[in-house]
Amino acid sequence: MRTTYDEVDDVLVLHLSDKPITRECSQDWNTHVSYAEDGTIVEVVILEASKQGAWPLLRSRAA
């Protein structure tokens, strides 16, 4: 798995596989899932990731 985040556009992409994408589906306006021919998920794209609480992936809390 590879994760990329574009801070300027606030877009988070979770790359799960290097298989070719054959189908894409929007789960809602800001979450898009891409699938391989065999039905496995290739990548997930989240728009406005930090605003939606998806970025940063790990939050540290002050003690």
C-alpha positions as a Markdown table, in Angstrom:
| # | Residue | x | y | z |
|---|---|---|---|---|
| 1 | Met | 0.0 | 0.0 | 0.0 |
| 2 | Arg | 1.2 | 3.5 | -0.9 |
| 3 | Thr | -0.4 | 6.7 | 0.4 |
| 4 | Thr | 0.0 | 10.1 | -1.3 |
| 5 | Tyr | -1.4 | 13.4 | -0.1 |
| 6 | Asp | -1.6 | 16.6 | -2.1 |
| 7 | Glu | -1.7 | 19.4 | 0.4 |
| 8 | Val | -2.5 | 22.1 | -2.1 |
| 9 | Asp | -5.7 | 20.3 | -3.3 |
| 10 | Asp | -6.3 | 18.5 | 0.0 |
| 11 | Val | -6.6 | 15.1 | -1.9 |
| 12 | Leu | -5.6 | 11.8 | -0.2 |
| 13 | Val | -5.0 | 8.8 | -2.5 |
| 14 | Leu | -4.6 | 5.3 | -1.0 |
| 15 | His | -2.9 | 3.0 | -3.6 |
| 16 | Leu | -3.7 | -0.6 | -2.7 |
| 17 | Ser | -2.6 | -2.3 | -5.9 |
| 18 | Asp | -0.7 | -1.8 | -9.2 |
| 19 | Lys | -3.4 | -3.7 | -11.2 |
| 20 | Pro | -4.9 | -1.7 | -14.0 |
| 21 | Ile | -8.1 | 0.2 | -13.2 |
| 22 | Thr | -11.1 | -1.0 | -15.1 |
| 23 | Arg | -14.0 | 0.6 | -13.2 |
| 24 | Glu | -14.5 | 3.6 | -10.9 |
| 25 | Cys | -17.3 | 4.3 | -8.6 |
| 26 | Ser | -18.2 | 7.4 | -6.5 |
| 27 | Gln | -19.3 | 6.4 | -3.0 |
| 28 | Asp | -20.4 | 10.0 | -2.3 |
| 29 | Trp | -19.2 | 13.4 | -3.6 |
| 30 | Asn | -15.8 | 13.2 | -2.0 |
| 31 | Thr | -14.9 | 9.4 | -2.0 |
| 32 | His | -14.0 | 7.6 | -5.2 |
| 33 | Val | -13.1 | 3.9 | -5.4 |
| 34 | Ser | -11.3 | 2.3 | -8.4 |
| 35 | Tyr | -11.5 | -1.4 | -9.1 |
| 36 | Ala | -9.5 | -3.9 | -11.1 |
| 37 | Glu | -11.1 | -6.4 | -13.5 |
| 38 | Asp | -11.2 | -9.1 | -10.8 |
| 39 | Gly | -13.2 | -6.8 | -8.4 |
| 40 | Thr | -10.4 | -5.9 | -6.0 |
| 41 | Ile | -9.9 | -2.3 | -5.0 |
| 42 | Val | -7.0 | -0.6 | -6.7 |
| 43 | Glu | -7.2 | 2.8 | -5.1 |
| 44 | Val | -9.3 | 5.1 | -3.0 |
| 45 | Val | -9.4 | 8.9 | -3.6 |
| 46 | Ile | -10.7 | 11.2 | -0.9 |
| 47 | Leu | -11.3 | 14.8 | -1.8 |
| 48 | Glu | -11.1 | 17.5 | 1.0 |
| 49 | Ala | -9.3 | 14.8 | 3.0 |
| 50 | Ser | -8.2 | 17.0 | 6.0 |
| 51 | Lys | -11.6 | 18.8 | 6.1 |
| 52 | Gln | -13.3 | 15.3 | 6.2 |
| 53 | Gly | -11.0 | 14.1 | 9.0 |
| 54 | Ala | -9.2 | 11.5 | 6.8 |
| 55 | Trp | -5.8 | 13.3 | 6.9 |
| 56 | Pro | -3.5 | 13.1 | 8.8 |
| 57 | Leu | -4.1 | 9.4 | 9.1 |
| 58 | Leu | -2.5 | 9.2 | 12.6 |
| 59 | Arg | -3.1 | 12.0 | 15.1 |
| 60 | Ser | -0.9 | 12.4 | 18.1 |
| 61 | Arg | -2.4 | 13.7 | 21.3 |
| 62 | Ala | -0.5 | 15.9 | 23.8 |
| 63 | Ala | 0.0 | 14.2 | 27.2 |
